[in-house]
Amino acid sequence: MDGPVLLLIAFVGAWVLFFLSSSIRPSWYFNSFFLLGCIFMTLGAIAIVLYQIAAPLGLIFVGMIVLLIFLVPAILIYNGILMLKREGRSLANLLSMAVGIGIGIGEIATLAILITNGDHELTKLFLITSLSVIYFSIIFLAFMFYSLYILHIPRRHRFDFIIIHGSGLINGSTVPPLLASRIDKAIQVYNRSRKRAILIPSGGQGSNETVPEGEAMHDYLIDKGIPEDHIIIENQSTTTYENLLYSKTIIEDRNPKAKVALVTSNYHVYRVLSYARDLRMKCAGIGAKVAWYYWPSALIREFIAIYSKPNKLIKLLAGWLAIVAIILTAN
């Protein structure tokens, strides 16, 4: 069996294994790295095929990927400026700009290594900066691609319970557009379930809110024509994890074998499902669309939240410290 055939088998096999893994355990942490590996393999295969057809085609393809990588800082900085203009000044809205600047510094460090051919008194600092940015970028890419993929995993269309994840209210009591998009998406899922599902608007009362988020969502649902007896309010939770924990209690008291959907914003689905896995909840994650400019900063926040969990934070920092140690001890 010749090389190209073996590569084809490996290529197809990797994707088949990934699809099986993601369908059996959609919230499994390592699926994200599995997917990223498959994507890298696919890009490499495309580059090889194009190069064999005509060398310039392969080189142009690789060049476009490199150009895109170097454009990432500018794109993120522009997104940060847009966030400040449209969403107001806050630390959260500066995230994409800060990450863009960080990646830009890493790219400058990489160019410095190439220009000086590694022969500079600051080479180790350049290496640490460059490889640190590459390391965290790869992990974020894995998270980003899987967050997109998980939105398209095939799922059933009929559910017994639909949990709607809350978010902050405007002026303490009004449902904002972000939350309205989640509720509207939940209503779509409810209608596809032949209007038999129970909707659980989940969210407690924040310090700057006059009513619990769950109650504000309840009123929104009533205004949209949802029957009162198809709504159960969960109004004690203050975090995403508690949304699930308290909603799980409501569901298990009524139907332990219920088919459950979790409805939230599209950037939030991966984290919600990871918490559901921690709570041993079998459910489907369904994402509502958000404005395109909002997505990068929101996804960065989700990444930080996911990797703030002690087990993941330890692994993340251990990998980074290993890279730094190797560079510092190298001759």
C-alpha positions as semicolon CSV with decimal commas, in nm:
position;residue;x (nm);y (nm);z (nm)
1;M;0,000;0,000;0,000
2;D;0,158;0,329;-0,112
3;G;0,196;0,652;0,085
4;P;-0,096;0,853;-0,060
5;V;-0,342;0,571;0,013
6;L;-0,219;0,544;0,373
7;L;-0,252;0,920;0,415
8;L;-0,606;0,909;0,277
9;I;-0,701;0,630;0,517
10;A;-0,551;0,823;0,809
11;F;-0,729;1,141;0,699
12;V;-1,073;0,979;0,665
13;G;-1,020;0,770;0,979
14;A;-0,935;1,076;1,190
15;W;-1,253;1,257;1,085
16;V;-1,469;0,947;1,139
17;L;-1,326;0,900;1,489
18;F;-1,383;1,267;1,567
19;F;-1,747;1,256;1,455
20;L;-1,805;0,941;1,661
21;S;-1,641;1,093;1,967
22;S;-1,828;1,423;1,941
23;S;-2,163;1,249;1,891
24;I;-2,113;1,016;2,190
25;R;-1,959;1,274;2,426
26;P;-2,024;1,621;2,278
27;S;-1,897;1,814;2,583
28;W;-1,574;1,613;2,623
29;Y;-1,280;1,852;2,664
30;F;-1,039;1,672;2,428
31;N;-1,284;1,676;2,137
32;S;-1,180;2,037;2,073
33;F;-0,815;1,935;2,020
34;F;-0,924;1,637;1,813
35;L;-1,118;1,872;1,584
36;L;-0,828;2,118;1,558
37;G;-0,596;1,833;1,459
38;C;-0,839;1,726;1,188
39;I;-0,862;2,084;1,058
40;F;-0,482;2,119;1,045
41;M;-0,463;1,784;0,868
42;T;-0,723;1,899;0,616
43;L;-0,541;2,226;0,545
44;G;-0,216;2,035;0,501
45;A;-0,383;1,790;0,262
46;I;-0,530;2,074;0,055
47;A;-0,188;2,244;0,036
48;I;-0,021;1,919;-0,079
49;V;-0,287;1,848;-0,343
50;L;-0,271;2,204;-0,478
51;Y;0,109;2,190;-0,486
52;Q;0,101;1,864;-0,682
53;I;-0,147;2,013;-0,931
54;A;0,064;2,327;-0,970
55;A;0,334;2,442;-0,730
56;P;0,223;2,809;-0,738
57;L;-0,128;2,710;-0,627
58;G;0,006;2,535;-0,318
59;L;0,233;2,827;-0,234
60;I;-0,051;3,078;-0,280
61;F;-0,275;2,873;-0,049
62;V;-0,008;2,859;0,225
63;G;0,063;3,229;0,173
64;M;-0,304;3,316;0,223
65;I;-0,308;3,126;0,554
66;V;0,007;3,308;0,672
67;L;-0,141;3,643;0,565
68;L;-0,462;3,568;0,757
69;I;-0,258;3,486;1,070
70;F;-0,077;3,819;1,049
71;L;-0,407;4,003;0,996
72;V;-0,562;3,858;1,314
73;P;-0,425;4,132;1,547
74;A;-0,564;4,410;1,326
75;I;-0,903;4,236;1,301
76;L;-0,927;4,193;1,679
77;I;-0,816;4,549;1,753
78;Y;-1,076;4,680;1,507
79;N;-1,337;4,461;1,678
80;G;-1,239;4,607;2,015
81;I;-1,286;4,961;1,884
82;L;-1,627;4,859;1,744
83;M;-1,727;4,707;2,078
84;L;-1,638;5,029;2,261
85;K;-1,842;5,235;2,016
86;R;-2,152;5,013;2,015
87;E;-2,153;4,855;2,362
88;G;-1,987;5,125;2,574
89;R;-1,666;5,141;2,772
90;S;-1,597;4,846;3,000
91;L;-1,315;4,601;3,066
92;A;-1,515;4,321;2,904
93;N;-1,549;4,521;2,583
94;L;-1,172;4,572;2,571
95;L;-1,100;4,199;2,560
96;S;-1,072;4,152;2,184
97;M;-0,850;4,460;2,155
98;A;-0,623;4,338;2,436
99;V;-0,593;3,992;2,280
100;G;-0,521;4,149;1,939
101;I;-0,238;4,356;2,088
102;G;-0,101;4,047;2,264
103;I;-0,100;3,842;1,944
104;G;0,060;4,133;1,760
105;I;0,344;4,143;2,015
106;G;0,392;3,767;1,967
107;E;0,410;3,808;1,590
108;I;0,665;4,090;1,624
109;A;0,874;3,866;1,851
110;T;0,855;3,586;1,591
111;L;0,970;3,822;1,314
112;A;1,254;3,945;1,539
113;I;1,378;3,585;1,578
114;L;1,365;3,529;1,202
115;I;1,536;3,860;1,118
116;T;1,817;3,814;1,372
117;N;1,844;3,441;1,294
118;G;1,821;3,373;1,667
119;D;2,147;3,558;1,728
120;H;2,048;3,833;1,972
121;E;2,085;3,893;2,343
122;L;1,705;3,902;2,375
123;T;1,647;3,584;2,175
124;K;1,520;3,387;2,476
125;L;1,274;3,663;2,559
126;F;1,159;3,670;2,196
127;L;1,120;3,290;2,203
128;I;0,920;3,289;2,526
129;T;0,693;3,564;2,390
130;S;0,649;3,400;2,051
131;L;0,589;3,045;2,174
132;S;0,361;3,166;2,455
133;V;0,137;3,342;2,202
134;I;0,144;3,038;1,972
135;Y;0,062;2,806;2,264
136;F;-0,237;3,006;2,392
137;S;-0,354;3,076;2,036
138;I;-0,364;2,704;1,951
139;I;-0,564;2,627;2,264
140;F;-0,804;2,913;2,190
141;L;-0,842;2,799;1,828
142;A;-0,936;2,452;1,949
143;F;-1,196;2,607;2,179
144;M;-1,328;2,842;1,908
145;F;-1,366;2,580;1,633
146;Y;-1,535;2,334;1,867
147;S;-1,769;2,605;1,999
148;L;-1,877;2,658;1,637
149;Y;-1,899;2,287;1,559
150;I;-2,104;2,200;1,866
151;L;-2,382;2,430;1,744
152;H;-2,431;2,204;1,443
153;I;-2,433;1,862;1,609
154;P;-2,756;1,687;1,499
155;R;-3,018;1,686;1,775
156;R;-3,375;1,581;1,833
157;H;-3,655;1,832;1,770
158;R;-3,888;1,743;2,055
159;F;-3,809;1,804;2,421
160;D;-3,989;1,772;2,753
161;F;-3,813;2,068;2,917
162;I;-3,639;2,375;2,775
163;I;-3,408;2,568;3,006
164;I;-3,353;2,934;2,911
165;H;-3,035;3,084;3,055
166;G;-3,076;3,434;3,192
167;S;-2,861;3,745;3,152
168;G;-2,863;4,096;3,297
169;L;-3,178;4,309;3,267
170;I;-3,198;4,668;3,138
171;N;-3,300;4,925;3,400
172;G;-3,339;4,641;3,647
173;S;-3,650;4,485;3,494
174;T;-3,650;4,496;3,112
175;V;-3,541;4,204;2,893
176;P;-3,247;4,321;2,675
177;P;-3,200;4,217;2,308
178;L;-2,941;3,950;2,401
179;L;-3,180;3,779;2,641
180;A;-3,475;3,831;2,406
181;S;-3,288;3,638;2,135
182;R;-3,248;3,346;2,378
183;I;-3,616;3,347;2,471
184;D;-3,725;3,373;2,107
185;K;-3,501;3,077;2,023
186;A;-3,654;2,879;2,310
187;I;-4,002;2,957;2,174
188;Q;-3,893;2,817;1,835
189;V;-3,778;2,496;2,007
190;Y;-4,105;2,488;2,204
191;N;-4,311;2,515;1,885
192;R;-4,109;2,233;1,723
193;S;-4,183;2,021;2,029
194;R;-4,552;2,053;1,938
195;K;-4,600;2,296;2,227
196;R;-4,581;2,016;2,483
197;A;-4,254;2,114;2,647
198;I;-4,219;2,300;2,976
199;L;-4,014;2,618;2,956
200;I;-3,786;2,700;3,251
201;P;-3,673;3,065;3,245
202;S;-3,372;3,052;3,476
203;G;-3,211;3,346;3,652
204;G;-3,205;3,509;3,994
205;Q;-3,202;3,875;4,093
206;G;-2,878;4,070;4,056
207;S;-2,777;4,355;4,284
208;N;-2,881;4,612;4,021
209;E;-3,207;4,439;3,927
210;T;-3,554;4,505;4,068
211;V;-3,694;4,164;3,969
212;P;-3,537;3,820;3,917
213;E;-3,436;3,746;3,558
214;G;-3,655;3,434;3,562
215;E;-3,965;3,644;3,633
216;A;-3,881;3,901;3,364
217;M;-3,840;3,615;3,115
218;H;-4,170;3,465;3,234
219;D;-4,352;3,792;3,155
220;Y;-4,185;3,801;2,810
221;L;-4,302;3,445;2,740
222;I;-4,658;3,528;2,847
223;D;-4,657;3,832;2,615
224;K;-4,550;3,598;2,332
225;G;-4,853;3,374;2,393
226;I;-4,697;3,088;2,591
227;P;-4,953;2,933;2,832
228;E;-4,890;2,990;3,202
229;D;-4,904;2,617;3,276
230;H;-4,613;2,557;3,033
231;I;-4,375;2,779;3,232
232;I;-4,190;2,705;3,555
233;I;-3,979;2,992;3,690
234;E;-3,635;2,929;3,840
235;N;-3,542;3,253;4,018
236;Q;-3,270;3,161;4,268
237;S;-2,962;3,111;4,049
238;T;-2,685;3,369;4,022
239;T;-2,441;3,184;3,790
240;T;-2,455;2,966;3,479
241;Y;-2,374;2,662;3,690
242;E;-2,662;2,739;3,929
243;N;-2,898;2,789;3,633
244;L;-2,841;2,424;3,554
245;L;-2,823;2,296;3,912
246;Y;-3,157;2,446;4,021
247;S;-3,328;2,371;3,689
248;K;-3,211;2,010;3,717
249;T;-3,389;1,982;4,054
250;I;-3,711;2,114;3,901
251;I;-3,690;1,865;3,614
252;E;-3,598;1,559;3,823
253;D;-3,885;1,625;4,062
254;R;-4,124;1,592;3,767
255;N;-3,960;1,359;3,515
256;P;-3,611;1,214;3,583
257;K;-3,596;1,071;3,229
258;A;-3,700;1,392;3,055
259;K;-3,545;1,506;2,728
260;V;-3,391;1,847;2,798
261;A;-3,274;2,137;2,582
262;L;-3,050;2,418;2,706
263;V;-3,105;2,745;2,520
264;T;-2,851;3,025;2,547
265;S;-2,644;3,248;2,317
266;N;-2,438;3,062;2,055
267;Y;-2,102;3,160;2,207
268;H;-2,218;3,024;2,545
269;V;-2,326;2,671;2,444
270;Y;-1,991;2,496;2,493
271;R;-1,956;2,618;2,854
272;V;-2,317;2,536;2,937
273;L;-2,275;2,182;2,809
274;S;-1,948;2,140;3,002
275;Y;-2,132;2,233;3,323
276;A;-2,416;2,000;3,230
277;R;-2,162;1,720;3,194
278;D;-2,027;1,800;3,543
279;L;-2,384;1,771;3,675
280;R;-2,444;1,448;3,478
281;M;-2,726;1,608;3,282
282;K;-2,804;1,459;2,943
283;C;-2,922;1,744;2,726
284;A;-2,887;1,925;2,394
285;G;-2,733;2,271;2,367
286;I;-2,905;2,519;2,137
287;G;-2,759;2,861;2,059
288;A;-2,931;3,187;1,972
289;K;-2,750;3,419;1,732
290;V;-2,580;3,737;1,851
291;A;-2,451;4,039;1,659
292;W;-2,138;3,943;1,462
293;Y;-1,923;4,213;1,624
294;Y;-2,018;4,090;1,973
295;W;-1,905;3,733;1,914
296;P;-1,520;3,764;1,941
297;S;-1,520;3,937;2,281
298;A;-1,795;3,708;2,409
299;L;-1,605;3,398;2,301
300;I;-1,286;3,526;2,469
301;R;-1,485;3,569;2,792
302;E;-1,614;3,214;2,758
303;F;-1,260;3,086;2,705
304;I;-1,144;3,262;3,022
305;A;-1,441;3,121;3,215
306;I;-1,375;2,765;3,094
307;Y;-1,006;2,779;3,177
308;S;-1,070;2,937;3,516
309;K;-1,190;2,596;3,634
310;P;-0,906;2,460;3,855
311;N;-0,850;2,133;3,665
312;K;-0,824;2,308;3,328
313;L;-0,623;2,602;3,463
314;I;-0,361;2,368;3,609
315;K;-0,323;2,185;3,277
316;L;-0,306;2,513;3,084
317;L;-0,038;2,666;3,306
318;A;0,158;2,339;3,330
319;G;0,191;2,328;2,951
320;W;0,298;2,691;2,933
321;L;0,553;2,656;3,217
322;A;0,701;2,351;3,044
323;I;0,763;2,562;2,732
324;V;0,921;2,842;2,936
325;A;1,140;2,593;3,127
326;I;1,266;2,432;2,805
327;I;1,362;2,771;2,660
328;L;1,535;2,893;2,977
329;T;1,738;2,575;3,018
330;A;1,836;2,547;2,651
331;N;2,191;2,646;2,557
